[in-house]
Every structure is written in structure tokens, then in C-alpha cells.
Amino acid sequence: MHQLGLTPQMKSVLDFIIRYTAARGYSPTFQEIADALGIRAKSAVHRRVHALKERGYIDLVPDKNRSIAVLTNVSEAFTLPPATLNKLHKFCLATGENPAAVVADAVLLHLDELALEAAA
């Protein structure tokens, strides 16, 4: 099961970014990611890094080296049942929404509903 649309290739890039940043105090370059993971083309790293950004796992400053910031601690993230993940993926493709933001909004709405029920 993929974590909010996280493919195995994206997970390996994200895991490397987390380990590298924790060990050195700054993020790797795209070339360092490619070299460490045996990816031949920097463009493949570019696609995976930008996919991680779109999914809300990282942020980066365009046109600047070593500007990757991890936004989600993968070890604390959760997985969704396949049917829910499929619905989320379809919704986000149709609307252009960020999956992490959609899940966060849904949780907040549900918690608000539960609070209203408890108060009644």
C-alpha cells in the first residue's frame, strides 16, 4: 500500500533526503541523490522530487541547491486503506488539491462534527 500516493521510487528518494539531511545538517543536491540511489538521469530525480513536493512531503526553493526541506516525518505518517487511497487519488487528480491537505481538512471537519455531537 502506498502512503498518500507515495511510490517506492519516491519513498527511496525521500528516505535518502531524510537520512542525508539528518547526518549533514543540509539537504542533498539532485546529483547527490542520483549518485546515491543509482539513478542515471538527474531528470528522473527532478521528477521524483517535484512529485514529493506536490504530495506535501517536502518543500524546495526553485533554482537553488540544497534547498529541500522535509515537511512530513515519514515514520509518523500513516497509511490509508486502498479504497480510500484510490478515492483520494482520483479527487486530487481531478481538483489539483494536495493529498496531505485534503486529509488534514477531512480530519479537522470530522473532529469539529464530533465536538458538536459531544456538546449536544
C-alpha positions in Angstrom: 0.0 0.0 0.0 1.4 3.4 -1.0 1.4 6.2 1.6 -0.7 9.0 0.2 0.3 8.2 -3.3 4.0 7.6 -2.5 5.6 5.2 -5.0 8.5 3.0 -4.0 10.9 5.2 -6.1 9.6 8.4 -4.4 10.0 6.7 -1.0 13.6 5.8 -1.7 14.3 9.4 -2.6 12.5 10.8 0.4 14.3 8.3 2.8 17.6 9.3 1.3 16.8 13.0 1.7 15.8 12.4 5.4 19.0 10.4 6.2 21.3 12.7 4.3 19.9 15.9 6.0 19.9 14.3 9.4 23.6 13.3 9.0 24.9 16.5 7.5 22.5 19.3 8.6 21.7 20.3 5.0 19.9 18.7 2.1 21.5 16.8 -0.9 21.7 18.1 -4.4 19.8 16.3 -7.2 23.1 14.9 -8.4 24.0 13.5 -5.0 20.5 11.9 -4.8 21.1 10.4 -8.3 24.5 9.1 -7.4 23.5 7.6 -4.1 20.4 5.8 -5.5 22.0 4.7 -8.8 19.7 6.9 -10.8 21.3 7.6 -14.2 19.4 10.8 -15.2 19.1 13.8 -13.0 15.8 14.5 -14.7 14.4 11.3 -13.0 15.4 12.7 -9.7 13.8 16.1 -10.6 10.5 14.3 -11.4 10.5 12.4 -8.1 11.5 15.4 -6.0 8.8 17.5 -7.6 6.2 14.7 -7.1 7.2 14.6 -3.4 6.6 18.4 -3.3 3.2 18.1 -4.9 2.2 15.4 -2.4 3.2 17.6 0.5 6.2 15.6 1.8 8.9 18.3 1.0 9.3 21.9 0.0 12.0 23.4 -2.0 13.3 26.8 -3.3 13.4 26.8 -7.1 16.8 27.3 -8.8 18.7 26.9 -5.5 21.0 24.0 -4.5 20.4 22.2 -1.2 17.0 23.8 -0.6 14.9 20.6 0.1 13.0 20.8 3.4 11.2 17.7 4.6 7.7 18.7 5.8 6.4 15.3 6.9 8.1 12.8 9.1 7.6 9.6 7.2 8.0 7.5 10.3 5.0 9.3 11.9 2.9 9.3 8.7 0.0 6.9 8.3 -1.3 4.7 5.5 -4.8 4.6 4.2 -6.9 1.6 3.1 -6.7 1.0 -0.6 -10.3 2.1 -1.4 -9.8 5.3 0.5 -6.4 5.9 -1.1 -8.0 5.4 -4.6 -10.8 7.9 -3.9 -8.3 10.4 -2.5 -6.0 10.0 -5.6 -8.9 10.5 -8.0 -10.2 13.5 -6.1 -6.7 15.1 -6.1 -6.1 14.4 -9.8 -9.5 16.0 -10.6 -9.1 19.0 -8.4 -5.4 19.6 -8.2 -5.5 19.5 -4.4 -2.7 18.4 -2.2 -3.5 14.9 -0.7 -2.0 15.8 2.7 -4.1 19.0 2.8 -7.2 17.1 1.8 -6.7 14.5 4.6 -5.9 17.2 7.1 -9.1 19.2 6.2 -11.2 16.0 6.4 -9.8 15.1 9.8 -10.5 18.7 11.1 -14.1 18.6 9.8 -14.7 15.2 11.4 -13.3 16.4 14.7 -15.5 19.5 14.6 -18.5 17.3 14.0 -17.5 15.0 16.9 -17.1 18.1 19.2 -20.6 19.4 18.2 -22.1 15.9 18.9 -20.4 15.8 22.3 -21.6 19.3 23.2 -25.2 18.4 22.4 
